[in-house]
Amino acid sequence: MRRLTWFVWLFAFFATFGFGPHLLTAGWPWEKVDPVSGYKKGSPEYYSYYAAIPPGSTRQFKHGMVWPPEERPDGPERLFFQQYHAAKYWPYPYNMQDRAVTRDALEMQVSAGWKAASTLFDYHFNADTQELNSAGREQLKWIIGNAPAQHRQAFVASSYDKGINDARLSTVTNELSVMGAAEIPVMLRVAGPIGRSALEVDTYQKSYRENMPAPHIQYTSPSASGGSDTGS
């Protein structure tokens, strides 16, 4: 008897709410096409549409006011099991995206640092012949022996003269062949020297040492200082 009573209550509920004209007009729950996404319910496009929506509650406009008051996305919400998935595995995948952005920024900085360290500037070449001087050859040896494989390439700082650029590229390429590292690529890049040249630093240091005043210490004898104290 009690079970029959429950069936009666369920039938009355569905008769009142489940088969109401407003639900039948909206097509729920028998409508196969989702009215929000426009895709067939249960299709991959249907789930992809709701999965692209940010998790959490969206901002709603009710009674002329915004709920909640803070900034939130507008529009529909994710499906229930998609919201559960986002809550269970939070902060994934967003923390992985943040880590990827950080790693990319660091990799860009590392790459820029190796480019600067592997660049041959004006002071690595003879100004008359554009041949490598001793500092330039040592720089090439350092690149061959110290630069990791993914950053092992020689850069030549470009000048305003195309003839000088071509001569320097040819010089570096030939020198690498002599050193047995012809596989290392040689590229031209727009860059300026970092810091000051060794000749300029050496000139400043010599000038500093030559004009350094002789060291001396001011000294006052104890008797003189004591006499002045007594006299006062």
SULSULKA-V469639 format. One record per residue. N is the residue number from 1. RES is the residue in one small letter. OMEGA is omega in degrees with one decimal (* if undefined). NEAR is the number of other ideal C-beta (glycine too) atoms within 10 Angstrom. Layout:
n->(N;N)
res->(RES;RES)
omega->(OMEGA;OMEGA)
near->(NEAR;NEAR)
This chain:
n->(1;2;3;4;5;6;7;8;9;10;11;12;13;14;15;16;17;18;19;20;21;22;23;24;25;26;27;28;29;30;31;32;33;34;35;36;37;38;39;40;41;42;43;44;45;46;47;48;49;50;51;52;53;54;55;56;57;58;59;60;61;62;63;64;65;66;67;68;69;70;71;72;73;74;75;76;77;78;79;80;81;82;83;84;85;86;87;88;89;90;91;92;93;94;95;96;97;98;99;100;101;102;103;104;105;106;107;108;109;110;111;112;113;114;115;116;117;118;119;120;121;122;123;124;125;126;127;128;129;130;131;132;133;134;135;136;137;138;139;140;141;142;143;144;145;146;147;148;149;150;151;152;153;154;155;156;157;158;159;160;161;162;163;164;165;166;167;168;169;170;171;172;173;174;175;176;177;178;179;180;181;182;183;184;185;186;187;188;189;190;191;192;193;194;195;196;197;198;199;200;201;202;203;204;205;206;207;208;209;210;211;212;213;214;215;216;217;218;219;220;221;222;223;224;225;226;227;228;229;230;231;232)
res->(m;r;r;l;t;w;f;v;w;l;f;a;f;f;a;t;f;g;f;g;p;h;l;l;t;a;g;w;p;w;e;k;v;d;p;v;s;g;y;k;k;g;s;p;e;y;y;s;y;y;a;a;i;p;p;g;s;t;r;q;f;k;h;g;m;v;w;p;p;e;e;r;p;d;g;p;e;r;l;f;f;q;q;y;h;a;a;k;y;w;p;y;p;y;n;m;q;d;r;a;v;t;r;d;a;l;e;m;q;v;s;a;g;w;k;a;a;s;t;l;f;d;y;h;f;n;a;d;t;q;e;l;n;s;a;g;r;e;q;l;k;w;i;i;g;n;a;p;a;q;h;r;q;a;f;v;a;s;s;y;d;k;g;i;n;d;a;r;l;s;t;v;t;n;e;l;s;v;m;g;a;a;e;i;p;v;m;l;r;v;a;g;p;i;g;r;s;a;l;e;v;d;t;y;q;k;s;y;r;e;n;m;p;a;p;h;i;q;y;t;s;p;s;a;s;g;g;s;d;t;g;s)
omega->(179.1;179.2;178.4;178.0;178.0;177.3;178.8;178.8;178.4;178.8;179.0;179.6;-178.2;177.8;-177.4;-173.4;-174.6;-177.3;177.8;-177.7;-179.5;177.6;178.6;178.3;-179.7;179.1;-179.5;0.0;-173.5;179.7;-178.1;-179.4;179.5;-177.5;-178.6;-176.4;-176.6;180.0;177.1;-179.0;-179.6;179.8;177.1;178.5;178.9;-179.9;178.7;179.5;-178.4;178.1;179.3;178.8;178.6;-179.3;178.9;-178.7;176.7;-178.0;-178.9;176.6;-179.3;175.8;177.8;-179.0;-178.6;178.5;-12.6;-175.3;-178.3;-178.4;176.7;176.3;175.6;174.4;-176.0;178.1;174.9;173.1;-172.8;-176.2;174.3;174.8;177.3;178.4;179.7;-179.8;-177.4;-174.5;177.1;6.6;175.0;-2.2;-171.7;176.8;176.5;176.0;177.9;178.8;179.8;178.2;179.1;178.9;179.0;178.8;178.8;179.6;176.7;178.7;178.7;179.9;178.2;178.4;178.1;175.5;179.5;-178.8;-177.2;-178.1;175.0;-176.4;-176.8;-175.6;173.6;-176.5;172.3;-174.4;-177.5;-174.3;-175.9;174.1;178.0;173.0;-177.3;178.6;178.4;177.8;176.6;177.2;177.1;177.1;179.2;179.5;-179.1;-173.1;-172.1;-177.1;176.4;-172.7;-176.4;179.3;-176.3;174.9;-176.9;177.6;176.8;178.1;-175.8;174.8;179.6;-177.7;-179.4;178.5;177.5;179.2;-179.9;-179.6;-179.9;176.9;178.4;179.7;-178.8;178.9;179.3;-179.3;176.8;177.2;178.0;-178.8;179.6;179.8;-177.8;-179.0;180.0;-179.4;177.9;-176.0;177.8;177.4;178.2;-177.6;175.6;-179.4;177.9;-179.3;-177.6;178.9;-179.3;179.2;179.4;179.3;179.0;178.4;178.5;-179.2;178.0;179.0;179.2;-179.0;-178.6;-178.4;179.6;178.8;178.8;-178.7;175.4;-176.8;174.7;-176.2;176.1;-177.0;179.3;-179.6;-179.9;-179.4;179.7;178.6;179.8;177.9;-179.3;-178.4;-180.0;*)
near->(4;5;7;8;9;9;9;10;10;11;11;10;10;11;10;9;10;13;9;12;7;8;14;12;8;11;12;11;8;7;12;10;12;18;9;12;18;10;17;12;12;9;14;9;11;18;17;11;18;18;13;9;18;12;17;13;13;16;14;13;9;7;5;5;8;13;12;10;8;6;7;14;13;9;10;13;17;21;15;8;10;15;16;12;15;18;10;8;9;12;10;11;11;11;10;10;11;11;10;11;10;10;10;10;10;10;10;10;10;13;12;10;11;18;15;14;15;21;20;24;18;13;17;22;23;11;9;6;10;18;14;20;14;8;14;21;16;12;21;22;13;12;23;15;9;11;16;8;5;9;15;17;15;22;21;23;19;16;15;6;11;9;9;16;16;12;15;25;18;12;21;24;15;14;19;19;12;10;14;8;16;12;9;18;11;20;14;14;12;7;15;8;13;9;7;12;13;10;9;11;11;11;12;11;10;10;10;9;8;7;7;8;5;4;5;6;4;4;5;8;8;7;8;9;9;10;11;10;8;6;6;5)
